[in-house]
């Protein structure tokens, strides 16, 4: 009986660590920021200066369009500390964004479960 349970445990561990065959799916992202700059009277801040800072360093500069819109695609996954400084008509405003990459793997948890569940069953049988 113990050999059977041990064989099942080893087989489960091996199968849990081998990647599945067949289709694989990859998920990517492209983040685009749309800023709209308007004055307090509702007028668009057209042709306002926009400076983009990435982790505290000036990354890009451009201007808003006639409607006060500024569109910018973040590089890569877009992770980092972002600051958008908009200046126009004697006014200046900043917007801050923090984007973190928190992709966590569950492989370790699955392997731990494959080990603990059979061991718990064995332990319960010994006690009972």
C-alpha positions in Angstrom: 0.0 0.0 0.0 2.8 2.4 0.9 4.6 1.7 -2.4 1.4 2.4 -4.3 0.9 5.8 -2.6 4.6 6.6 -3.0 4.4 5.7 -6.8 1.2 7.9 -7.1 3.0 10.8 -5.3 6.0 10.6 -7.5 3.9 10.3 -10.7 1.8 13.3 -9.6 5.0 15.4 -9.0 6.4 14.5 -12.4 3.2 15.2 -14.2 2.8 18.5 -12.3 6.2 19.7 -13.4 6.0 18.7 -17.1 4.6 21.5 -19.3 1.3 20.5 -21.0 1.5 19.8 -24.7 -0.7 21.5 -27.2 -1.6 25.1 -27.6 0.1 27.8 -25.6 -1.3 31.2 -25.1 0.7 34.4 -24.6 -0.9 37.6 -23.3 0.7 40.9 -24.0 -0.2 44.4 -23.3 0.1 47.8 -24.8 -0.8 50.7 -22.7 -1.9 53.9 -24.1 -2.5 57.0 -22.1 -5.1 59.6 -23.2 -4.8 62.9 -21.4 -7.3 65.8 -21.8 -6.3 69.2 -20.7 -9.0 71.8 -20.1 -9.1 75.1 -18.2 -11.6 75.6 -15.4 -13.9 77.5 -17.8 -14.2 74.4 -20.0 -11.9 75.7 -22.8 -9.5 73.1 -24.3 -5.9 73.7 -23.5 -4.9 73.4 -27.1 -1.2 73.4 -28.1 -0.1 73.0 -24.4 3.3 71.5 -23.7 3.4 68.0 -22.4 6.5 66.5 -20.8 6.6 62.8 -20.0 8.9 61.6 -17.2 9.6 57.9 -16.7 11.1 57.0 -13.3 12.1 60.6 -12.8 13.9 61.1 -16.1 12.4 63.2 -19.0 11.3 60.5 -21.6 9.3 62.5 -24.2 7.9 65.9 -25.0 5.0 66.8 -27.2 1.9 69.1 -27.4 -1.8 68.7 -27.0 -4.0 68.9 -30.1 -6.7 71.4 -30.8 -9.1 69.7 -28.4 -6.6 69.5 -25.6 -5.9 65.8 -26.1 -2.5 64.1 -25.8 -2.1 60.4 -26.6 1.0 58.5 -25.6 1.8 54.7 -25.9 3.9 53.5 -23.0 6.9 51.4 -23.9 7.1 47.7 -23.2 4.7 46.7 -20.4 4.5 50.3 -19.3 5.9 49.5 -15.8 7.4 52.3 -13.8 6.7 55.6 -12.2 5.2 58.0 -14.7 4.6 61.8 -14.5 2.9 63.9 -17.1 3.5 67.6 -16.8 1.1 69.8 -18.8 1.9 73.5 -19.3 -0.2 76.1 -21.2 -1.8 79.4 -20.8 0.2 80.3 -17.8 -0.9 77.2 -15.9 0.8 73.9 -15.1 -0.6 70.6 -13.8 1.0 67.1 -13.2 -0.5 63.7 -13.3 1.3 60.7 -11.6 0.8 57.0 -12.4 2.6 54.0 -10.9 2.4 50.8 -12.9 3.8 47.6 -11.4 4.4 44.2 -12.9 2.8 41.8 -10.4 2.6 38.6 -12.5 2.8 35.8 -9.9 3.3 32.1 -10.7 1.2 29.4 -9.0 3.5 26.5 -9.9 5.1 26.4 -6.4 1.7 26.3 -4.7 0.5 23.5 -7.0 3.6 21.5 -6.3 3.2 22.0 -2.6 -0.4 20.9 -2.8 0.7 17.7 -4.7 3.1 16.9 -1.9 1.0 17.9 1.1 -2.3 16.2 0.2 -0.9 12.7 -0.1 1.2 13.2 3.0 -1.8 14.3 4.9 -3.8 11.2 3.8 -0.9 9.0 4.9 -0.6 10.8 8.3 -4.4 10.4 8.9 -4.2 6.7 8.1 -1.4 6.2 10.6 -3.3 7.9 13.3 -6.6 6.3 12.6 
